[in-house]
Amino acid sequence: MILLSRSEEIILLTVYKLHDNAYGVTIREQINDDIGRYWPFGVIYKTLKKLKVKGYVEKIASAPLSERGGRTRYYYEITPAGISALKKILNIHASIWRGIQDFHLEKKAK
């Protein structure tokens, strides 16, 4: 089974959240809203490329936009394989955390 890296998981969840409005800027803004800091665009696009190669997202070109000087915007859409990968990672997280009742960050005394 191929596991998602943490950055792949975050970006794939973000694409899922944004539905048909997932492109570089909105992905970056949503990640900032969710985790409290901006990720560099290089990290976002590198991860999106990996997700595309794995078949977890599709890259869709828009028609040229006048507000972008006639340039195309690329949107990302989660695929059924991407949704399946998110379900698997959710189950893994649930399994790892199962049995933890009271989680405290303090170290246990020996």
Phi and psi restraints in degrees (range 20) as a CNS / XPLOR table:
assign (resid 1 and name C) (resid 2 and name N)
       (resid 2 and name CA) (resid 2 and name C) 1.0 -89.5 20.0 2
assign (resid 2 and name N) (resid 2 and name CA)
       (resid 2 and name C) (resid 3 and name N) 1.0 122.9 20.0 2
assign (resid 2 and name C) (resid 3 and name N)
       (resid 3 and name CA) (resid 3 and name C) 1.0 -90.7 20.0 2
assign (resid 3 and name N) (resid 3 and name CA)
       (resid 3 and name C) (resid 4 and name N) 1.0 151.8 20.0 2
assign (resid 3 and name C) (resid 4 and name N)
       (resid 4 and name CA) (resid 4 and name C) 1.0 -82.4 20.0 2
assign (resid 4 and name N) (resid 4 and name CA)
       (resid 4 and name C) (resid 5 and name N) 1.0 142.4 20.0 2
assign (resid 4 and name C) (resid 5 and name N)
       (resid 5 and name CA) (resid 5 and name C) 1.0 -72.7 20.0 2
assign (resid 5 and name N) (resid 5 and name CA)
       (resid 5 and name C) (resid 6 and name N) 1.0 166.7 20.0 2
assign (resid 5 and name C) (resid 6 and name N)
       (resid 6 and name CA) (resid 6 and name C) 1.0 -61.6 20.0 2
assign (resid 6 and name N) (resid 6 and name CA)
       (resid 6 and name C) (resid 7 and name N) 1.0 -42.5 20.0 2
assign (resid 6 and name C) (resid 7 and name N)
       (resid 7 and name CA) (resid 7 and name C) 1.0 -66.5 20.0 2
assign (resid 7 and name N) (resid 7 and name CA)
       (resid 7 and name C) (resid 8 and name N) 1.0 -37.8 20.0 2
assign (resid 7 and name C) (resid 8 and name N)
       (resid 8 and name CA) (resid 8 and name C) 1.0 -63.3 20.0 2
assign (resid 8 and name N) (resid 8 and name CA)
       (resid 8 and name C) (resid 9 and name N) 1.0 -43.1 20.0 2
assign (resid 8 and name C) (resid 9 and name N)
       (resid 9 and name CA) (resid 9 and name C) 1.0 -60.2 20.0 2
assign (resid 9 and name N) (resid 9 and name CA)
       (resid 9 and name C) (resid 10 and name N) 1.0 -48.2 20.0 2
assign (resid 9 and name C) (resid 10 and name N)
       (resid 10 and name CA) (resid 10 and name C) 1.0 -63.0 20.0 2
assign (resid 10 and name N) (resid 10 and name CA)
       (resid 10 and name C) (resid 11 and name N) 1.0 -45.2 20.0 2
assign (resid 10 and name C) (resid 11 and name N)
       (resid 11 and name CA) (resid 11 and name C) 1.0 -70.0 20.0 2
assign (resid 11 and name N) (resid 11 and name CA)
       (resid 11 and name C) (resid 12 and name N) 1.0 -39.6 20.0 2
assign (resid 11 and name C) (resid 12 and name N)
       (resid 12 and name CA) (resid 12 and name C) 1.0 -64.2 20.0 2
assign (resid 12 and name N) (resid 12 and name CA)
       (resid 12 and name C) (resid 13 and name N) 1.0 -41.7 20.0 2
assign (resid 12 and name C) (resid 13 and name N)
       (resid 13 and name CA) (resid 13 and name C) 1.0 -62.8 20.0 2
assign (resid 13 and name N) (resid 13 and name CA)
       (resid 13 and name C) (resid 14 and name N) 1.0 -38.1 20.0 2
assign (resid 13 and name C) (resid 14 and name N)
       (resid 14 and name CA) (resid 14 and name C) 1.0 -66.2 20.0 2
assign (resid 14 and name N) (resid 14 and name CA)
       (resid 14 and name C) (resid 15 and name N) 1.0 -43.7 20.0 2
assign (resid 14 and name C) (resid 15 and name N)
       (resid 15 and name CA) (resid 15 and name C) 1.0 -60.0 20.0 2
assign (resid 15 and name N) (resid 15 and name CA)
       (resid 15 and name C) (resid 16 and name N) 1.0 -41.8 20.0 2
assign (resid 15 and name C) (resid 16 and name N)
       (resid 16 and name CA) (resid 16 and name C) 1.0 -61.5 20.0 2
assign (resid 16 and name N) (resid 16 and name CA)
       (resid 16 and name C) (resid 17 and name N) 1.0 -45.1 20.0 2
assign (resid 16 and name C) (resid 17 and name N)
       (resid 17 and name CA) (resid 17 and name C) 1.0 -62.1 20.0 2
assign (resid 17 and name N) (resid 17 and name CA)
       (resid 17 and name C) (resid 18 and name N) 1.0 -40.4 20.0 2
assign (resid 17 and name C) (resid 18 and name N)
       (resid 18 and name CA) (resid 18 and name C) 1.0 -80.6 20.0 2
assign (resid 18 and name N) (resid 18 and name CA)
       (resid 18 and name C) (resid 19 and name N) 1.0 -9.0 20.0 2
assign (resid 18 and name C) (resid 19 and name N)
       (resid 19 and name CA) (resid 19 and name C) 1.0 53.0 20.0 2
assign (resid 19 and name N) (resid 19 and name CA)
       (resid 19 and name C) (resid 20 and name N) 1.0 -116.3 20.0 2
assign (resid 19 and name C) (resid 20 and name N)
       (resid 20 and name CA) (resid 20 and name C) 1.0 -91.9 20.0 2
assign (resid 20 and name N) (resid 20 and name CA)
       (resid 20 and name C) (resid 21 and name N) 1.0 14.7 20.0 2
assign (resid 20 and name C) (resid 21 and name N)
       (resid 21 and name CA) (resid 21 and name C) 1.0 -120.6 20.0 2
assign (resid 21 and name N) (resid 21 and name CA)
       (resid 21 and name C) (resid 22 and name N) 1.0 29.7 20.0 2
assign (resid 21 and name C) (resid 22 and name N)
       (resid 22 and name CA) (resid 22 and name C) 1.0 -94.6 20.0 2
assign (resid 22 and name N) (resid 22 and name CA)
       (resid 22 and name C) (resid 23 and name N) 1.0 103.5 20.0 2
assign (resid 22 and name C) (resid 23 and name N)
       (resid 23 and name CA) (resid 23 and name C) 1.0 -140.8 20.0 2
assign (resid 23 and name N) (resid 23 and name CA)
       (resid 23 and name C) (resid 24 and name N) 1.0 172.4 20.0 2
assign (resid 23 and name C) (resid 24 and name N)
       (resid 24 and name CA) (resid 24 and name C) 1.0 -41.7 20.0 2
assign (resid 24 and name N) (resid 24 and name CA)
       (resid 24 and name C) (resid 25 and name N) 1.0 -55.0 20.0 2
assign (resid 24 and name C) (resid 25 and name N)
       (resid 25 and name CA) (resid 25 and name C) 1.0 -65.8 20.0 2
assign (resid 25 and name N) (resid 25 and name CA)
       (resid 25 and name C) (resid 26 and name N) 1.0 -45.1 20.0 2
assign (resid 25 and name C) (resid 26 and name N)
       (resid 26 and name CA) (resid 26 and name C) 1.0 -69.3 20.0 2
assign (resid 26 and name N) (resid 26 and name CA)
       (resid 26 and name C) (resid 27 and name N) 1.0 -34.0 20.0 2
assign (resid 26 and name C) (resid 27 and name N)
       (resid 27 and name CA) (resid 27 and name C) 1.0 -63.2 20.0 2
assign (resid 27 and name N) (resid 27 and name CA)
       (resid 27 and name C) (resid 28 and name N) 1.0 -46.3 20.0 2
assign (resid 27 and name C) (resid 28 and name N)
       (resid 28 and name CA) (resid 28 and name C) 1.0 -61.8 20.0 2
assign (resid 28 and name N) (resid 28 and name CA)
       (resid 28 and name C) (resid 29 and name N) 1.0 -42.9 20.0 2
assign (resid 28 and name C) (resid 29 and name N)
       (resid 29 and name CA) (resid 29 and name C) 1.0 -65.6 20.0 2
assign (resid 29 and name N) (resid 29 and name CA)
       (resid 29 and name C) (resid 30 and name N) 1.0 -40.4 20.0 2
assign (resid 29 and name C) (resid 30 and name N)
       (resid 30 and name CA) (resid 30 and name C) 1.0 -66.4 20.0 2
assign (resid 30 and name N) (resid 30 and name CA)
       (resid 30 and name C) (resid 31 and name N) 1.0 -40.9 20.0 2
assign (resid 30 and name C) (resid 31 and name N)
       (resid 31 and name CA) (resid 31 and name C) 1.0 -61.6 20.0 2
assign (resid 31 and name N) (resid 31 and name CA)
       (resid 31 and name C) (resid 32 and name N) 1.0 -42.8 20.0 2
assign (resid 31 and name C) (resid 32 and name N)
       (resid 32 and name CA) (resid 32 and name C) 1.0 -59.7 20.0 2
assign (resid 32 and name N) (resid 32 and name CA)
       (resid 32 and name C) (resid 33 and name N) 1.0 -44.0 20.0 2
assign (resid 32 and name C) (resid 33 and name N)
       (resid 33 and name CA) (resid 33 and name C) 1.0 -61.6 20.0 2
assign (resid 33 and name N) (resid 33 and name CA)
       (resid 33 and name C) (resid 34 and name N) 1.0 -39.7 20.0 2
assign (resid 33 and name C) (resid 34 and name N)
       (resid 34 and name CA) (resid 34 and name C) 1.0 -78.0 20.0 2
assign (resid 34 and name N) (resid 34 and name CA)
       (resid 34 and name C) (resid 35 and name N) 1.0 -40.9 20.0 2
assign (resid 34 and name C) (resid 35 and name N)
       (resid 35 and name CA) (resid 35 and name C) 1.0 -116.6 20.0 2
assign (resid 35 and name N) (resid 35 and name CA)
       (resid 35 and name C) (resid 36 and name N) 1.0 -3.9 20.0 2
assign (resid 35 and name C) (resid 36 and name N)
       (resid 36 and name CA) (resid 36 and name C) 1.0 84.9 20.0 2
assign (resid 36 and name N) (resid 36 and name CA)
       (resid 36 and name C) (resid 37 and name N) 1.0 15.8 20.0 2
assign (resid 36 and name C) (resid 37 and name N)
       (resid 37 and name CA) (resid 37 and name C) 1.0 -157.2 20.0 2
assign (resid 37 and name N) (resid 37 and name CA)
       (resid 37 and name C) (resid 38 and name N) 1.0 150.9 20.0 2
assign (resid 37 and name C) (resid 38 and name N)
       (resid 38 and name CA) (resid 38 and name C) 1.0 -80.6 20.0 2
assign (resid 38 and name N) (resid 38 and name CA)
       (resid 38 and name C) (resid 39 and name N) 1.0 137.2 20.0 2
assign (resid 38 and name C) (resid 39 and name N)
       (resid 39 and name CA) (resid 39 and name C) 1.0 -94.2 20.0 2
assign (resid 39 and name N) (resid 39 and name CA)
       (resid 39 and name C) (resid 40 and name N) 1.0 146.2 20.0 2
assign (resid 39 and name C) (resid 40 and name N)
       (resid 40 and name CA) (resid 40 and name C) 1.0 -62.2 20.0 2
assign (resid 40 and name N) (resid 40 and name CA)
       (resid 40 and name C) (resid 41 and name N) 1.0 144.4 20.0 2
assign (resid 40 and name C) (resid 41 and name N)
       (resid 41 and name CA) (resid 41 and name C) 1.0 -58.4 20.0 2
assign (resid 41 and name N) (resid 41 and name CA)
       (resid 41 and name C) (resid 42 and name N) 1.0 -33.3 20.0 2
assign (resid 41 and name C) (resid 42 and name N)
       (resid 42 and name CA) (resid 42 and name C) 1.0 -58.2 20.0 2
assign (resid 42 and name N) (resid 42 and name CA)
       (resid 42 and name C) (resid 43 and name N) 1.0 -42.2 20.0 2
assign (resid 42 and name C) (resid 43 and name N)
       (resid 43 and name CA) (resid 43 and name C) 1.0 -65.7 20.0 2
assign (resid 43 and name N) (resid 43 and name CA)
       (resid 43 and name C) (resid 44 and name N) 1.0 -42.9 20.0 2
assign (resid 43 and name C) (resid 44 and name N)
       (resid 44 and name CA) (resid 44 and name C) 1.0 -63.3 20.0 2
assign (resid 44 and name N) (resid 44 and name CA)
       (resid 44 and name C) (resid 45 and name N) 1.0 -50.3 20.0 2
assign (resid 44 and name C) (resid 45 and name N)
       (resid 45 and name CA) (resid 45 and name C) 1.0 -69.4 20.0 2
assign (resid 45 and name N) (resid 45 and name CA)
       (resid 45 and name C) (resid 46 and name N) 1.0 -35.9 20.0 2
assign (resid 45 and name C) (resid 46 and name N)
       (resid 46 and name CA) (resid 46 and name C) 1.0 -62.5 20.0 2
assign (resid 46 and name N) (resid 46 and name CA)
       (resid 46 and name C) (resid 47 and name N) 1.0 -43.5 20.0 2
assign (resid 46 and name C) (resid 47 and name N)
       (resid 47 and name CA) (resid 47 and name C) 1.0 -68.4 20.0 2
assign (resid 47 and name N) (resid 47 and name CA)
       (resid 47 and name C) (resid 48 and name N) 1.0 -41.3 20.0 2
assign (resid 47 and name C) (resid 48 and name N)
       (resid 48 and name CA) (resid 48 and name C) 1.0 -60.1 20.0 2
assign (resid 48 and name N) (resid 48 and name CA)
       (resid 48 and name C) (resid 49 and name N) 1.0 -38.5 20.0 2
assign (resid 48 and name C) (resid 49 and name N)
       (resid 49 and name CA) (resid 49 and name C) 1.0 -63.3 20.0 2
assign (resid 49 and name N) (resid 49 and name CA)
       (resid 49 and name C) (resid 50 and name N) 1.0 -43.0 20.0 2
assign (resid 49 and name C) (resid 50 and name N)
       (resid 50 and name CA) (resid 50 and name C) 1.0 -62.3 20.0 2
assign (resid 50 and name N) (resid 50 and name CA)
       (resid 50 and name C) (resid 51 and name N) 1.0 -43.3 20.0 2
assign (resid 50 and name C) (resid 51 and name N)
       (resid 51 and name CA) (resid 51 and name C) 1.0 -63.9 20.0 2
assign (resid 51 and name N) (resid 51 and name CA)
       (resid 51 and name C) (resid 52 and name N) 1.0 -35.7 20.0 2
assign (resid 51 and name C) (resid 52 and name N)
       (resid 52 and name CA) (resid 52 and name C) 1.0 -67.5 20.0 2
assign (resid 52 and name N) (resid 52 and name CA)
       (resid 52 and name C) (resid 53 and name N) 1.0 -43.8 20.0 2
assign (resid 52 and name C) (resid 53 and name N)
       (resid 53 and name CA) (resid 53 and name C) 1.0 -60.9 20.0 2
assign (resid 53 and name N) (resid 53 and name CA)
       (resid 53 and name C) (resid 54 and name N) 1.0 -37.8 20.0 2
assign (resid 53 and name C) (resid 54 and name N)
       (resid 54 and name CA) (resid 54 and name C) 1.0 -75.7 20.0 2
assign (resid 54 and name N) (resid 54 and name CA)
       (resid 54 and name C) (resid 55 and name N) 1.0 -9.8 20.0 2
assign (resid 54 and name C) (resid 55 and name N)
       (resid 55 and name CA) (resid 55 and name C) 1.0 84.4 20.0 2
assign (resid 55 and name N) (resid 55 and name CA)
       (resid 55 and name C) (resid 56 and name N) 1.0 18.9 20.0 2
assign (resid 55 and name C) (resid 56 and name N)
       (resid 56 and name CA) (resid 56 and name C) 1.0 -91.8 20.0 2
assign (resid 56 and name N) (resid 56 and name CA)
       (resid 56 and name C) (resid 57 and name N) 1.0 -20.5 20.0 2
assign (resid 56 and name C) (resid 57 and name N)
       (resid 57 and name CA) (resid 57 and name C) 1.0 -136.9 20.0 2
assign (resid 57 and name N) (resid 57 and name CA)
       (resid 57 and name C) (resid 58 and name N) 1.0 156.5 20.0 2
assign (resid 57 and name C) (resid 58 and name N)
       (resid 58 and name CA) (resid 58 and name C) 1.0 -114.2 20.0 2
assign (resid 58 and name N) (resid 58 and name CA)
       (resid 58 and name C) (resid 59 and name N) 1.0 145.4 20.0 2
assign (resid 58 and name C) (resid 59 and name N)
       (resid 59 and name CA) (resid 59 and name C) 1.0 -104.0 20.0 2
assign (resid 59 and name N) (resid 59 and name CA)
       (resid 59 and name C) (resid 60 and name N) 1.0 123.7 20.0 2
assign (resid 59 and name C) (resid 60 and name N)
       (resid 60 and name CA) (resid 60 and name C) 1.0 -121.7 20.0 2
assign (resid 60 and name N) (resid 60 and name CA)
       (resid 60 and name C) (resid 61 and name N) 1.0 125.9 20.0 2
assign (resid 60 and name C) (resid 61 and name N)
       (resid 61 and name CA) (resid 61 and name C) 1.0 -85.0 20.0 2
assign (resid 61 and name N) (resid 61 and name CA)
       (resid 61 and name C) (resid 62 and name N) 1.0 137.2 20.0 2
assign (resid 61 and name C) (resid 62 and name N)
       (resid 62 and name CA) (resid 62 and name C) 1.0 -86.3 20.0 2
assign (resid 62 and name N) (resid 62 and name CA)
       (resid 62 and name C) (resid 63 and name N) 1.0 169.5 20.0 2
assign (resid 62 and name C) (resid 63 and name N)
       (resid 63 and name CA) (resid 63 and name C) 1.0 -67.2 20.0 2
assign (resid 63 and name N) (resid 63 and name CA)
       (resid 63 and name C) (resid 64 and name N) 1.0 154.7 20.0 2
assign (resid 63 and name C) (resid 64 and name N)
       (resid 64 and name CA) (resid 64 and name C) 1.0 -54.1 20.0 2
assign (resid 64 and name N) (resid 64 and name CA)
       (resid 64 and name C) (resid 65 and name N) 1.0 136.9 20.0 2
assign (resid 64 and name C) (resid 65 and name N)
       (resid 65 and name CA) (resid 65 and name C) 1.0 -107.9 20.0 2
assign (resid 65 and name N) (resid 65 and name CA)
       (resid 65 and name C) (resid 66 and name N) 1.0 130.0 20.0 2
assign (resid 65 and name C) (resid 66 and name N)
       (resid 66 and name CA) (resid 66 and name C) 1.0 -63.1 20.0 2
assign (resid 66 and name N) (resid 66 and name CA)
       (resid 66 and name C) (resid 67 and name N) 1.0 -36.4 20.0 2
assign (resid 66 and name C) (resid 67 and name N)
       (resid 67 and name CA) (resid 67 and name C) 1.0 -70.1 20.0 2
assign (resid 67 and name N) (resid 67 and name CA)
       (resid 67 and name C) (resid 68 and name N) 1.0 -11.9 20.0 2
assign (resid 67 and name C) (resid 68 and name N)
       (resid 68 and name CA) (resid 68 and name C) 1.0 -108.0 20.0 2
assign (resid 68 and name N) (resid 68 and name CA)
       (resid 68 and name C) (resid 69 and name N) 1.0 21.9 20.0 2
assign (resid 68 and name C) (resid 69 and name N)
       (resid 69 and name CA) (resid 69 and name C) 1.0 66.9 20.0 2
assign (resid 69 and name N) (resid 69 and name CA)
       (resid 69 and name C) (resid 70 and name N) 1.0 31.2 20.0 2
assign (resid 69 and name C) (resid 70 and name N)
       (resid 70 and name CA) (resid 70 and name C) 1.0 83.7 20.0 2
assign (resid 70 and name N) (resid 70 and name CA)
       (resid 70 and name C) (resid 71 and name N) 1.0 5.4 20.0 2
assign (resid 70 and name C) (resid 71 and name N)
       (resid 71 and name CA) (resid 71 and name C) 1.0 -84.6 20.0 2
assign (resid 71 and name N) (resid 71 and name CA)
       (resid 71 and name C) (resid 72 and name N) 1.0 158.6 20.0 2
assign (resid 71 and name C) (resid 72 and name N)
       (resid 72 and name CA) (resid 72 and name C) 1.0 -86.4 20.0 2
assign (resid 72 and name N) (resid 72 and name CA)
       (resid 72 and name C) (resid 73 and name N) 1.0 145.7 20.0 2
assign (resid 72 and name C) (resid 73 and name N)
       (resid 73 and name CA) (resid 73 and name C) 1.0 -107.3 20.0 2
assign (resid 73 and name N) (resid 73 and name CA)
       (resid 73 and name C) (resid 74 and name N) 1.0 140.2 20.0 2
assign (resid 73 and name C) (resid 74 and name N)
       (resid 74 and name CA) (resid 74 and name C) 1.0 -105.8 20.0 2
assign (resid 74 and name N) (resid 74 and name CA)
       (resid 74 and name C) (resid 75 and name N) 1.0 124.0 20.0 2
assign (resid 74 and name C) (resid 75 and name N)
       (resid 75 and name CA) (resid 75 and name C) 1.0 -102.4 20.0 2
assign (resid 75 and name N) (resid 75 and name CA)
       (resid 75 and name C) (resid 76 and name N) 1.0 155.3 20.0 2
assign (resid 75 and name C) (resid 76 and name N)
       (resid 76 and name CA) (resid 76 and name C) 1.0 -120.8 20.0 2
assign (resid 76 and name N) (resid 76 and name CA)
       (resid 76 and name C) (resid 77 and name N) 1.0 139.8 20.0 2
assign (resid 76 and name C) (resid 77 and name N)
       (resid 77 and name CA) (resid 77 and name C) 1.0 -131.6 20.0 2
assign (resid 77 and name N) (resid 77 and name CA)
       (resid 77 and name C) (resid 78 and name N) 1.0 135.5 20.0 2
assign (resid 77 and name C) (resid 78 and name N)
       (resid 78 and name CA) (resid 78 and name C) 1.0 -73.3 20.0 2
assign (resid 78 and name N) (resid 78 and name CA)
       (resid 78 and name C) (resid 79 and name N) 1.0 142.4 20.0 2
assign (resid 78 and name C) (resid 79 and name N)
       (resid 79 and name CA) (resid 79 and name C) 1.0 -98.2 20.0 2
assign (resid 79 and name N) (resid 79 and name CA)
       (resid 79 and name C) (resid 80 and name N) 1.0 168.4 20.0 2
assign (resid 79 and name C) (resid 80 and name N)
       (resid 80 and name CA) (resid 80 and name C) 1.0 -56.7 20.0 2
assign (resid 80 and name N) (resid 80 and name CA)
       (resid 80 and name C) (resid 81 and name N) 1.0 -36.5 20.0 2
assign (resid 80 and name C) (resid 81 and name N)
       (resid 81 and name CA) (resid 81 and name C) 1.0 -65.0 20.0 2
assign (resid 81 and name N) (resid 81 and name CA)
       (resid 81 and name C) (resid 82 and name N) 1.0 -35.9 20.0 2
assign (resid 81 and name C) (resid 82 and name N)
       (resid 82 and name CA) (resid 82 and name C) 1.0 -66.2 20.0 2
assign (resid 82 and name N) (resid 82 and name CA)
       (resid 82 and name C) (resid 83 and name N) 1.0 -41.8 20.0 2
assign (resid 82 and name C) (resid 83 and name N)
       (resid 83 and name CA) (resid 83 and name C) 1.0 -63.9 20.0 2
assign (resid 83 and name N) (resid 83 and name CA)
       (resid 83 and name C) (resid 84 and name N) 1.0 -41.2 20.0 2
assign (resid 83 and name C) (resid 84 and name N)
       (resid 84 and name CA) (resid 84 and name C) 1.0 -61.7 20.0 2
assign (resid 84 and name N) (resid 84 and name CA)
       (resid 84 and name C) (resid 85 and name N) 1.0 -41.6 20.0 2
assign (resid 84 and name C) (resid 85 and name N)
       (resid 85 and name CA) (resid 85 and name C) 1.0 -62.9 20.0 2
assign (resid 85 and name N) (resid 85 and name CA)
       (resid 85 and name C) (resid 86 and name N) 1.0 -40.2 20.0 2
assign (resid 85 and name C) (resid 86 and name N)
       (resid 86 and name CA) (resid 86 and name C) 1.0 -65.9 20.0 2
assign (resid 86 and name N) (resid 86 and name CA)
       (resid 86 and name C) (resid 87 and name N) 1.0 -39.6 20.0 2
assign (resid 86 and name C) (resid 87 and name N)
       (resid 87 and name CA) (resid 87 and name C) 1.0 -63.2 20.0 2
assign (resid 87 and name N) (resid 87 and name CA)
       (resid 87 and name C) (resid 88 and name N) 1.0 -41.6 20.0 2
assign (resid 87 and name C) (resid 88 and name N)
       (resid 88 and name CA) (resid 88 and name C) 1.0 -63.1 20.0 2
assign (resid 88 and name N) (resid 88 and name CA)
       (resid 88 and name C) (resid 89 and name N) 1.0 -43.7 20.0 2
assign (resid 88 and name C) (resid 89 and name N)
       (resid 89 and name CA) (resid 89 and name C) 1.0 -69.0 20.0 2
assign (resid 89 and name N) (resid 89 and name CA)
       (resid 89 and name C) (resid 90 and name N) 1.0 -34.0 20.0 2
assign (resid 89 and name C) (resid 90 and name N)
       (resid 90 and name CA) (resid 90 and name C) 1.0 -63.3 20.0 2
assign (resid 90 and name N) (resid 90 and name CA)
       (resid 90 and name C) (resid 91 and name N) 1.0 -43.6 20.0 2
assign (resid 90 and name C) (resid 91 and name N)
       (resid 91 and name CA) (resid 91 and name C) 1.0 -64.2 20.0 2
assign (resid 91 and name N) (resid 91 and name CA)
       (resid 91 and name C) (resid 92 and name N) 1.0 -37.5 20.0 2
assign (resid 91 and name C) (resid 92 and name N)
       (resid 92 and name CA) (resid 92 and name C) 1.0 -64.5 20.0 2
assign (resid 92 and name N) (resid 92 and name CA)
       (resid 92 and name C) (resid 93 and name N) 1.0 -45.7 20.0 2
assign (resid 92 and name C) (resid 93 and name N)
       (resid 93 and name CA) (resid 93 and name C) 1.0 -59.2 20.0 2
assign (resid 93 and name N) (resid 93 and name CA)
       (resid 93 and name C) (resid 94 and name N) 1.0 -45.3 20.0 2
assign (resid 93 and name C) (resid 94 and name N)
       (resid 94 and name CA) (resid 94 and name C) 1.0 -60.5 20.0 2
assign (resid 94 and name N) (resid 94 and name CA)
       (resid 94 and name C) (resid 95 and name N) 1.0 -41.3 20.0 2
assign (resid 94 and name C) (resid 95 and name N)
       (resid 95 and name CA) (resid 95 and name C) 1.0 -66.0 20.0 2
assign (resid 95 and name N) (resid 95 and name CA)
       (resid 95 and name C) (resid 96 and name N) 1.0 -43.5 20.0 2
assign (resid 95 and name C) (resid 96 and name N)
       (resid 96 and name CA) (resid 96 and name C) 1.0 -64.1 20.0 2
assign (resid 96 and name N) (resid 96 and name CA)
       (resid 96 and name C) (resid 97 and name N) 1.0 -40.8 20.0 2
assign (resid 96 and name C) (resid 97 and name N)
       (resid 97 and name CA) (resid 97 and name C) 1.0 -83.4 20.0 2
assign (resid 97 and name N) (resid 97 and name CA)
       (resid 97 and name C) (resid 98 and name N) 1.0 -12.4 20.0 2
assign (resid 97 and name C) (resid 98 and name N)
       (resid 98 and name CA) (resid 98 and name C) 1.0 -58.9 20.0 2
assign (resid 98 and name N) (resid 98 and name CA)
       (resid 98 and name C) (resid 99 and name N) 1.0 135.4 20.0 2
assign (resid 98 and name C) (resid 99 and name N)
       (resid 99 and name CA) (resid 99 and name C) 1.0 92.6 20.0 2
assign (resid 99 and name N) (resid 99 and name CA)
       (resid 99 and name C) (resid 100 and name N) 1.0 -7.4 20.0 2
assign (resid 99 and name C) (resid 100 and name N)
       (resid 100 and name CA) (resid 100 and name C) 1.0 -88.1 20.0 2
assign (resid 100 and name N) (resid 100 and name CA)
       (resid 100 and name C) (resid 101 and name N) 1.0 112.5 20.0 2
assign (resid 100 and name C) (resid 101 and name N)
       (resid 101 and name CA) (resid 101 and name C) 1.0 -90.0 20.0 2
assign (resid 101 and name N) (resid 101 and name CA)
       (resid 101 and name C) (resid 102 and name N) 1.0 -65.2 20.0 2
assign (resid 101 and name C) (resid 102 and name N)
       (resid 102 and name CA) (resid 102 and name C) 1.0 -114.7 20.0 2
assign (resid 102 and name N) (resid 102 and name CA)
       (resid 102 and name C) (resid 103 and name N) 1.0 105.1 20.0 2
assign (resid 102 and name C) (resid 103 and name N)
       (resid 103 and name CA) (resid 103 and name C) 1.0 -93.6 20.0 2
assign (resid 103 and name N) (resid 103 and name CA)
       (resid 103 and name C) (resid 104 and name N) 1.0 122.4 20.0 2
assign (resid 103 and name C) (resid 104 and name N)
       (resid 104 and name CA) (resid 104 and name C) 1.0 -127.8 20.0 2
assign (resid 104 and name N) (resid 104 and name CA)
       (resid 104 and name C) (resid 105 and name N) 1.0 146.1 20.0 2
assign (resid 104 and name C) (resid 105 and name N)
       (resid 105 and name CA) (resid 105 and name C) 1.0 -80.5 20.0 2
assign (resid 105 and name N) (resid 105 and name CA)
       (resid 105 and name C) (resid 106 and name N) 1.0 -12.6 20.0 2
assign (resid 105 and name C) (resid 106 and name N)
       (resid 106 and name CA) (resid 106 and name C) 1.0 -71.3 20.0 2
assign (resid 106 and name N) (resid 106 and name CA)
       (resid 106 and name C) (resid 107 and name N) 1.0 144.7 20.0 2
assign (resid 106 and name C) (resid 107 and name N)
       (resid 107 and name CA) (resid 107 and name C) 1.0 -71.7 20.0 2
assign (resid 107 and name N) (resid 107 and name CA)
       (resid 107 and name C) (resid 108 and name N) 1.0 145.6 20.0 2
assign (resid 107 and name C) (resid 108 and name N)
       (resid 108 and name CA) (resid 108 and name C) 1.0 -73.1 20.0 2
assign (resid 108 and name N) (resid 108 and name CA)
       (resid 108 and name C) (resid 109 and name N) 1.0 141.2 20.0 2
assign (resid 108 and name C) (resid 109 and name N)
       (resid 109 and name CA) (resid 109 and name C) 1.0 -72.0 20.0 2
assign (resid 109 and name N) (resid 109 and name CA)
       (resid 109 and name C) (resid 110 and name N) 1.0 142.1 20.0 2
